[in-house]
Amino acid sequence: MTTSIKNYTNTFNIRGKEIKITAPARFDDSTQKVVPDMTLDNAAIKIAQDKYREMFDFVKPEEIKALRQKWNLT
């Protein structure tokens, strides 16, 4: 099976809210159906989670890490 990577629009349900994103996904070249790719799938989930955090003004994990380093917390 040969595959290729193309942008794919998908909707994730996070805490009852539908989050629509477009991210790269792996497709089977013969059927044009999405096939599992853990790296790309996890990246899409992270994009959806980041969009959710932005919509509801949540603190991002990177911001928490930066504050912990600034205050010398373990």
N, C-alpha and C positions, 0 to 999 in steps of 0.2 A: 504494500500500500504506500502510495506517495501522498504527502501532505504539503500544505502551504499555510502560511499565516496571513490572515486578513482581519480587518476590523469587524467587530460583531457587536450589535446592540442587544443588551440583555437587561432584564429587570430583576432586581433583588428585593426581597422582602426583609427589611430590618426593623424589628420591633413594631410590626404592623404598618410600616411606611414603605411604599414602593419607591425604590431608588433606581432610576434608569441611567445606564452608563453605556458608553461605547469604548471597547478595549480590544486589543489583539486576541485572536483565538485561532486554534489550529483546525483546519478543515481537511477532510478527505478529498483529494482531487477528483476522484471518480464519482463520488456521490454528492459532493458539496455539502456534506453534513458535518457539524462540529464533532470533533473527536477529543477525548480527554487529554489534557496536557497540564499536569499539576503546577508547573511554573507559571504558565499563562493564566490558568484558572485562579490561582492564589493572588496573582497581580490584579486581576479583575475584582476579586473580593475586596482587596485592600483599597482599590479606587472607590468602590461603592461605600465602604466604611468611612473613608475620608470625606466623601460627599455628604454622607449622613451627619458626620461630626460638624462639618461646615454649615449645613442647613440649620442645625440646632445649637450652634456656637459652643460645642464641647471642646475641651482641651485635648490636643493631640498627644499621643504617646511621646513623640519627639520633644514636645514642649515640656512635658513632665520630666523626662530624662535630663534636659538642659537645666531645669530648675534644681533638680537633685544634685547635679554636678556643681552648679553655682554655689549651693549651700553646703557642699561637702557631705551629702547624705548617702548612705550606702543602700 
